[in-house]
Amino acid sequence: MSDVLLSGVSKDYGAVNVIPSIDLHIKAGELVVFVGPSGCGKSTLLRMIAGLEHVTRGDISIGGTRVNDVAASSRGIAMVFQSYALYPHMTVYQNMAFGLELARTPKAEIEKQVRDAARILQIEPLLDRRPKALSGGQRQRVAIGRAIVRNPKVFLFDEPLSNLDASLRGQTRVEIAHLHHSLGATMIYVTHDQTEAMTLADRIVVLNKGNIEQVGTPLELYGKPVNTFVAGFIANQPMNMLDVVAENRGGKIVLKLDGGAEIEAETPMAERARTLGIRPEDVVLVDSGKGPLTGTVSVVEHLGENALIHMTLTGGQEFIVKVDGAPDLAIGAEVSVALVPGRAHVFDANGHALREGDTQVA
């Protein structure tokens, strides 16, 4: 396993700059996830690391060696794509062994590496089958196995689960997590799925328009987003964002919402607040009129163990509440919510988080 270092990496397509400048250090043995909306540059960045895209400016190093001018085949990386790209006329064994055969690896070593990879991925009974006889999840495991046998310095995954249905995505996600733990390998994983990012990553890199918005552990990004973009992107349900006007009343900061609702802020820095962020799981339903936020129910989504209650607040803002169980609420019912102490977020006019003790807010 090796570390990956990006220094001032930039990418232009003609006169269009799609990645301004990226500095990032991925430590040996880490599983780092690139996440962001479509078109944010995450796959382009991965392809530059792989050697499939030219670096316009800056340097990429793998294991301490600058690889800008090194061919993709010589970088010591293995890539798993969204499409399985298996040879249909070959068996699973032959697909996994093909790259080693091209490298003139001794037959005994090929046999050992293919069998070891098949054991890790629990596809030993499938080695004599052809791809058409496999499910989507099995084909993806074969594609991963083909990468494992190369014993690369770095594994690169480009949205490998997007072609699978929901249940297979969950199962294969767990298998990739087990694989990372057992191999201890450096892995870089691209996805637009926040659940994959949160459950797989040692660290997440949130990208937006070719720039890094924030780098951190899943819990750091969830609990301390640096701006409204990260706050709204990380987690299954987007954070509720409410416009506010801050008033200092004798040292107490009060946040006023459209419609007249008022919420006392928990940090003096909220005097500069223009947006109040509240996650759907960080509020509780209370009797009508008993909480600071009141509105009417517009939609209730029952998800089994929990439900999402969509509200229209008195001032007209849309708001989502996540509750356990199956609440008996009629459309149009008036409800109030109270905030869980210490869980609200405040952001300034530029969307930067305002937190006491932060050395920087961007």
Backbone torsions as a table, in degrees:
resi	resn	phi	psi	omega
1	MET	NA	149.8	-175.7
2	SER	-139.5	157.6	173.9
3	ASP	-85.5	163.7	178.2
4	VAL	-128.0	128.1	-177.9
5	LEU	-122.4	124.0	175.7
6	LEU	-111.1	124.4	-177.3
7	SER	-124.8	107.9	177.9
8	GLY	59.7	33.2	-175.3
9	VAL	-73.3	126.4	-177.2
10	SER	-134.4	152.4	-179.2
11	LYS	-137.7	127.3	174.2
12	ASP	-115.9	142.5	166.3
13	TYR	-113.4	97.9	-173.4
14	GLY	65.2	-124.3	-179.4
15	ALA	-89.4	-0.2	-176.3
16	VAL	-98.9	122.1	176.8
17	ASN	-93.0	117.1	-177.5
18	VAL	-101.8	-25.0	174.2
19	ILE	-130.7	106.8	-175.2
20	PRO	-63.5	-57.3	179.9
21	SER	-170.6	121.1	-176.9
22	ILE	-117.5	127.7	170.1
23	ASP	-118.6	123.1	-175.8
24	LEU	-157.5	136.1	175.5
25	HIS	-117.9	116.1	176.3
26	ILE	-101.6	117.5	-174.1
27	LYS	-76.1	153.5	178.0
28	ALA	-59.5	131.1	177.7
29	GLY	88.5	-5.2	179.6
30	GLU	-78.9	150.7	165.4
31	LEU	-109.4	107.8	-177.4
32	VAL	-110.1	131.8	-178.9
33	VAL	-108.5	128.5	170.4
34	PHE	-91.6	122.6	-178.5
35	VAL	-133.6	150.7	179.5
36	GLY	165.1	171.3	-179.1
37	PRO	-69.3	166.9	178.3
38	SER	-58.2	133.4	179.3
39	GLY	86.0	9.7	-177.1
40	CYS	-83.3	-10.1	176.9
41	GLY	104.8	4.3	-174.6
42	LYS	-68.0	-42.4	178.9
43	SER	-71.5	-35.5	176.1
44	THR	-61.1	-43.2	179.0
45	LEU	-63.1	-42.6	178.4
46	LEU	-63.0	-41.8	-178.3
47	ARG	-68.1	-29.9	174.7
48	MET	-68.8	-39.0	176.1
49	ILE	-63.6	-38.3	-179.2
50	ALA	-73.2	-19.6	-176.1
51	GLY	91.3	12.3	179.0
52	LEU	-91.6	-11.5	174.6
53	GLU	-130.5	141.1	179.1
54	HIS	-74.9	140.0	175.1
55	VAL	-84.8	121.1	-179.0
56	THR	-71.1	-46.8	177.5
57	ARG	-143.2	155.0	177.9
58	GLY	95.0	-177.4	-175.8
59	ASP	-131.8	145.4	172.0
60	ILE	-120.5	127.8	177.8
61	SER	-121.9	139.2	175.2
62	ILE	-124.0	120.3	-178.7
63	GLY	61.3	31.6	178.0
64	GLY	85.5	-0.4	-179.5
65	THR	-109.6	127.1	176.3
66	ARG	-66.5	128.3	-172.6
67	VAL	-119.4	11.2	-178.2
68	ASN	-49.7	-41.2	-175.7
69	ASP	-105.6	14.5	178.8
70	VAL	-93.7	133.0	179.9
71	ALA	-60.7	150.8	-179.1
72	ALA	-55.2	-39.2	-177.1
73	SER	-68.9	-15.3	-177.0
74	SER	-109.4	9.0	-176.5
75	ARG	-88.0	-8.8	-179.4
76	GLY	74.7	29.9	178.5
77	ILE	-114.4	157.9	172.5
78	ALA	-131.9	134.5	-172.5
79	MET	-118.4	137.0	175.0
80	VAL	-114.1	120.7	-173.9
81	PHE	-95.3	171.8	174.5
82	GLN	-61.8	-43.2	174.5
83	SER	-86.5	145.6	-173.7
84	TYR	-71.3	-32.3	176.8
85	ALA	53.3	44.6	176.1
86	LEU	-91.6	147.7	176.0
87	TYR	-76.5	117.4	-172.9
88	PRO	-66.9	-25.2	-176.9
89	HIS	-86.9	-5.3	-178.4
90	MET	-103.0	152.0	172.7
91	THR	-73.7	170.8	176.3
92	VAL	-57.5	-45.3	179.5
93	TYR	-58.8	-46.5	-177.5
94	GLN	-65.5	-38.2	176.9
95	ASN	-61.2	-43.4	-178.0
96	MET	-72.3	-30.2	-176.1
97	ALA	-87.2	-15.5	-168.7
98	PHE	-58.0	-47.2	-178.9
99	GLY	-62.7	-36.8	178.9
100	LEU	-69.0	-35.8	177.9
101	GLU	-65.2	-40.6	177.8
102	LEU	-62.8	-31.4	179.1
103	ALA	-84.2	5.0	178.6
104	ARG	59.2	38.7	175.3
105	THR	-72.0	138.1	179.0
106	PRO	-55.8	145.2	-175.9
107	LYS	-57.8	-39.7	-179.0
108	ALA	-63.7	-38.0	179.1
109	GLU	-70.5	-38.4	176.2
110	ILE	-60.2	-47.4	-179.8
111	GLU	-56.8	-46.3	-178.0
112	LYS	-64.7	-45.7	-176.0
113	GLN	-68.6	-39.3	178.5
114	VAL	-67.0	-43.5	180.0
115	ARG	-65.3	-40.0	179.3
116	ASP	-64.0	-44.2	179.5
117	ALA	-65.1	-41.2	178.8
118	ALA	-62.5	-37.2	178.4
119	ARG	-66.6	-44.2	179.8
120	ILE	-60.1	-40.4	-176.5
121	LEU	-91.6	0.1	179.2
122	GLN	57.0	45.9	177.2
123	ILE	-122.4	20.0	179.5
124	GLU	-55.7	-39.9	179.2
125	PRO	-68.9	-9.6	-175.0
126	LEU	-99.4	-0.5	-169.8
127	LEU	-61.9	-26.7	-178.8
128	ASP	-94.3	-1.2	179.9
129	ARG	-86.2	159.1	172.6
130	ARG	-98.5	159.0	-174.9
131	PRO	-52.3	-34.8	-177.7
132	LYS	-65.3	-17.7	179.5
133	ALA	-94.9	11.3	-177.8
134	LEU	-113.4	152.6	171.8
135	SER	-76.9	170.2	178.7
136	GLY	-60.2	-42.0	179.4
137	GLY	-65.0	-38.1	178.2
138	GLN	-67.3	-39.3	178.0
139	ARG	-63.4	-39.0	179.6
140	GLN	-67.2	-36.0	176.8
141	ARG	-65.6	-35.1	176.0
142	VAL	-65.3	-42.1	178.3
143	ALA	-61.6	-39.5	176.9
144	ILE	-67.3	-39.8	178.1
145	GLY	-61.9	-37.3	177.6
146	ARG	-62.2	-32.3	176.6
147	ALA	-74.8	-39.7	-176.5
148	ILE	-61.5	-41.9	-174.1
149	VAL	-64.5	-19.1	179.2
150	ARG	-77.8	-10.6	-180.0
151	ASN	50.1	56.9	-173.0
152	PRO	-76.8	164.9	172.2
153	LYS	-72.3	-35.6	-176.5
154	VAL	-141.8	134.4	171.9
155	PHE	-94.9	135.7	175.9
156	LEU	-120.0	126.6	179.9
157	PHE	-117.7	121.5	179.2
158	ASP	-109.2	93.4	-178.8
159	GLU	44.7	56.9	-172.2
160	PRO	-71.0	-15.3	-174.5
161	LEU	-106.7	1.1	-171.9
162	SER	-67.2	-20.8	179.2
163	ASN	-89.9	-0.2	-177.9
164	LEU	-97.0	154.2	175.5
165	ASP	-74.5	172.6	-169.8
166	ALA	-58.0	-45.3	-176.7
167	SER	-67.9	-38.6	178.4
168	LEU	-69.9	-34.0	177.2
169	ARG	-61.2	-44.9	179.6
170	GLY	-62.8	-43.3	-179.3
171	GLN	-65.2	-46.6	-177.4
172	THR	-69.2	-32.4	176.2
173	ARG	-59.8	-43.8	178.0
174	VAL	-64.0	-39.6	179.7
175	GLU	-64.1	-37.9	178.2
176	ILE	-67.1	-38.7	177.1
177	ALA	-62.6	-43.3	176.7
178	HIS	-62.4	-40.8	-179.1
179	LEU	-61.9	-45.2	179.0
180	HIS	-61.5	-42.2	-179.9
181	HIS	-64.3	-41.8	-176.0
182	SER	-75.4	-34.4	-178.3
183	LEU	-88.5	-26.8	-175.5
184	GLY	62.2	27.5	-172.6
185	ALA	-88.0	157.4	171.9
186	THR	-76.0	126.4	-178.3
187	MET	-133.0	136.8	173.7
188	ILE	-120.6	126.2	-168.3
189	TYR	-128.5	126.0	179.5
190	VAL	-104.5	132.5	176.6
191	THR	-156.4	159.4	169.4
192	HIS	-105.7	0.3	-175.9
193	ASP	-91.0	115.1	-177.8
194	GLN	-64.6	-32.6	179.3
195	THR	-64.1	-43.9	177.0
196	GLU	-60.5	-44.5	-179.2
197	ALA	-61.9	-47.3	-175.4
198	MET	-67.6	-36.4	-173.9
199	THR	-87.5	-24.0	-175.2
200	LEU	-97.2	-35.1	-162.6
201	ALA	-77.3	142.3	159.2
202	ASP	-74.8	-43.2	173.7
203	ARG	-139.0	149.2	178.4
204	ILE	-113.4	137.4	172.8
205	VAL	-109.8	112.4	179.9
206	VAL	-92.4	120.3	-177.1
207	LEU	-109.8	146.4	177.6
208	ASN	-151.5	117.7	179.3
209	LYS	54.3	40.0	176.1
210	GLY	82.4	0.3	179.9
211	ASN	-112.1	150.9	173.5
212	ILE	-83.9	119.9	177.4
213	GLU	-83.3	-41.1	-179.1
214	GLN	-162.9	146.9	173.4
215	VAL	-125.5	131.7	178.4
216	GLY	179.2	177.3	175.9
217	THR	-68.7	161.2	177.9
218	PRO	-54.3	-42.2	-178.0
219	LEU	-71.0	-32.2	176.2
220	GLU	-64.6	-44.2	-179.2
221	LEU	-68.7	-35.8	179.0
222	TYR	-71.7	-44.7	-174.4
223	GLY	-85.5	-28.8	-176.8
224	LYS	-136.1	63.3	176.6
225	PRO	-64.6	139.9	-176.1
226	VAL	-80.6	-17.6	-179.5
227	ASN	-156.0	176.7	-176.3
228	THR	-67.2	-29.4	178.9
229	PHE	-63.4	-51.4	-180.0
230	VAL	-63.4	-42.3	-179.6
231	ALA	-59.7	-39.3	-178.6
232	GLY	-80.9	-18.5	-174.6
233	PHE	-95.6	-36.3	-175.8
234	ILE	-84.9	134.4	-179.4
235	ALA	104.4	156.4	-176.8
236	ASN	-63.0	-43.6	178.6
237	GLN	-106.1	133.7	-179.3
238	PRO	-63.4	149.4	176.3
239	MET	-66.7	138.4	172.5
240	ASN	-68.9	127.8	179.6
241	MET	-115.9	117.9	-176.7
242	LEU	-118.7	130.4	175.1
243	ASP	-69.3	136.1	-179.6
244	VAL	-137.2	160.4	169.8
245	VAL	-120.2	126.3	-177.3
246	ALA	-92.9	136.9	175.9
247	GLU	-128.1	137.4	176.1
248	ASN	-96.4	112.1	-179.6
249	ARG	-112.4	86.2	178.9
250	GLY	63.9	38.7	179.9
251	GLY	92.1	-10.9	176.0
252	LYS	-98.5	123.9	-178.7
253	ILE	-90.2	122.2	179.1
254	VAL	-114.8	132.1	179.5
255	LEU	-101.3	119.6	-178.1
256	LYS	-100.8	131.7	179.6
257	LEU	-105.6	161.3	171.6
258	ASP	-58.1	139.4	-179.2
259	GLY	96.8	-7.7	174.8
260	GLY	98.7	-7.9	179.6
261	ALA	-65.7	146.4	179.2
262	GLU	-132.6	139.8	178.7
263	ILE	-131.8	129.8	178.9
264	GLU	-77.2	127.5	-178.2
265	ALA	-76.2	156.4	-176.2
266	GLU	-102.6	0.2	178.5
267	THR	-140.0	139.8	177.6
268	PRO	-60.3	-24.7	-179.6
269	MET	-65.3	-15.4	-179.5
270	ALA	-67.0	-6.2	177.3
271	GLU	-61.4	-22.6	177.6
272	ARG	-98.1	8.6	-174.3
273	ALA	-70.2	139.9	172.2
274	ARG	-124.7	-14.1	178.9
275	THR	-137.1	135.8	174.4
276	LEU	-108.4	124.6	179.5
277	GLY	-108.6	129.4	-179.3
278	ILE	-136.8	121.5	177.8
279	ARG	-73.1	147.0	-178.7
280	PRO	-56.7	-28.0	-179.2
281	GLU	-87.9	-1.5	-176.3
282	ASP	-103.8	22.6	173.3
283	VAL	-134.0	161.7	177.3
284	VAL	-129.4	146.2	176.1
285	LEU	-73.5	138.0	175.6
286	VAL	-133.8	170.2	178.4
287	ASP	-58.6	148.1	-178.1
288	SER	-54.5	130.0	179.8
289	GLY	86.4	-6.5	-177.3
290	LYS	-92.4	-9.3	-180.0
291	GLY	-118.0	165.2	-177.8
292	PRO	-70.2	-23.0	-179.4
293	LEU	-115.1	125.6	-178.6
294	THR	-129.0	143.1	178.7
295	GLY	-166.5	-173.0	179.7
296	THR	-113.6	146.1	-178.6
297	VAL	-75.6	128.9	178.3
298	SER	-107.4	-36.3	179.7
299	VAL	-149.4	143.0	171.1
300	VAL	-122.6	119.5	177.5
301	GLU	-101.2	110.9	178.5
302	HIS	-87.7	120.1	-176.4
303	LEU	-111.5	10.1	-179.2
304	GLY	100.7	-93.7	-178.3
305	GLU	-74.9	-17.0	175.4
306	ASN	-148.1	176.7	-179.4
307	ALA	-143.2	153.5	175.2
308	LEU	-109.9	121.6	179.6
309	ILE	-103.9	116.6	177.7
310	HIS	-93.1	125.4	-177.6
311	MET	-120.7	155.2	166.0
312	THR	-112.5	113.8	-177.3
313	LEU	-70.0	165.9	-176.9
314	THR	-55.0	-35.9	-179.4
315	GLY	-83.1	0.8	177.5
316	GLY	98.8	-5.4	-179.2
317	GLN	-76.4	144.8	175.5
318	GLU	-82.9	144.8	-174.3
319	PHE	-149.3	139.3	-179.6
320	ILE	-118.0	135.3	176.3
321	VAL	-120.9	132.0	176.0
322	LYS	-104.3	124.7	-178.0
323	VAL	-129.1	155.3	175.6
324	ASP	-75.8	153.2	174.1
325	GLY	75.4	-154.3	-176.2
326	ALA	-127.0	88.1	-177.0
327	PRO	-65.6	143.2	179.2
328	ASP	-94.8	83.1	-177.1
329	LEU	-123.6	131.7	179.1
330	ALA	-89.5	150.0	174.8
331	ILE	-61.6	132.0	-178.2
332	GLY	94.0	-8.6	179.3
333	ALA	-66.8	145.0	178.0
334	GLU	-91.2	128.9	-179.8
335	VAL	-136.3	159.5	175.2
336	SER	-124.5	156.9	177.5
337	VAL	-131.2	148.0	174.8
338	ALA	-115.5	147.0	-177.7
339	LEU	-85.0	141.9	171.9
340	VAL	-72.4	125.4	-177.1
341	PRO	-57.0	138.6	175.2
342	GLY	78.6	6.7	-174.7
343	ARG	-113.3	-6.0	179.4
344	ALA	-79.4	157.0	179.2
345	HIS	-123.8	144.3	176.7
346	VAL	-126.0	144.1	-175.8
347	PHE	-132.7	147.0	-179.1
348	ASP	-82.8	-172.7	-176.0
349	ALA	-63.6	-23.0	178.5
350	ASN	-93.3	3.2	179.4
351	GLY	85.2	8.5	179.9
352	HIS	-84.0	141.4	-180.0
353	ALA	-67.6	143.0	177.0
354	LEU	-114.4	109.3	-178.9
355	ARG	-136.7	136.3	178.6
356	GLU	-65.1	132.2	177.6
357	GLY	92.9	-12.3	177.1
358	ASP	-67.9	137.5	176.1
359	THR	-80.9	-22.7	175.9
360	GLN	-150.5	158.5	-177.0
361	VAL	-118.5	10.7	178.5
362	ALA	-137.0	NA	NA
